[in-house]
Amino acid sequence: MPVFRGCAAHDHDCGEHDCSSAWSLYKHIDVQHVRCLNEAVEGSCRKVFKPWHRRLEPAGAGGSGEQLDSEEDDPELLLHVPFDGAVKLTGITVVGGPDGTAPSKLKVFINRDDLDFSTVADLPAVQEWELLENADGTVEYPTHAAKFSGVHSVDLYFPANHGADRTTITFIGLRGEFSERRRQAVEAVYEAKPMPQDHKVREEERRGWNLGM
């Protein structure tokens, strides 16, 4: 699988320049509904989605426990990440912990809300990668963009790490394009149409006029 160092969308290294705008999809994550199977601390999975410039902050720098750990002696992690609209996902980067705790493989599924460890074991991923340890956060894993359009949620499955008893993730970056929420457009059209009750009231008014009321 292709692996890029730095931002593939630019002609410079993100380690030396600000690539925040390229990795801005975290702003469109429905954070309260992010969930993870096998996390050691409930809710810790929500803290690894943050601005690009904070990707190398030490764990706990912005608050206690800003990292995701799996349970001891069980390195698997499965994150469900919903967006507040449709996105086109073009790249992923993952920063893991030291000493073999960084994940070594990633499988990605899209637009599912029913996955667990038993289903992902047999389900073909939309795309998968062998991961480097990526301590500086500048290794990007580009997606097959045609397969990642119209994405409302992604499931990120990390089945193994580089040899430690548990898996640690401190940052997950998602690069791509965001579309406005479809629900807003539907609501706007719905509100513009006369309600059935409006039709009923207007019809009763017309009947009253015809009767000389």
ABEGO torsion letter per residue (X at the ends): XBBBBEBAABABBAAABBAAAAAAAAAABBAAABBBBGBABBGAAAAABBBAAAAABBBGAAEBGBBBBBBBGBABBBBBBBBABBBBBABBBBBBBBGGABBABBBBBBGBAABBAAAAAABBBABBBBBBAGAAGABBBBBBAAAABGBABBBBBBABBAGBABBBBABBBBBEBBBBBAAAAAAAAAAABBBAAAAAAAAAAAAAAAAGX
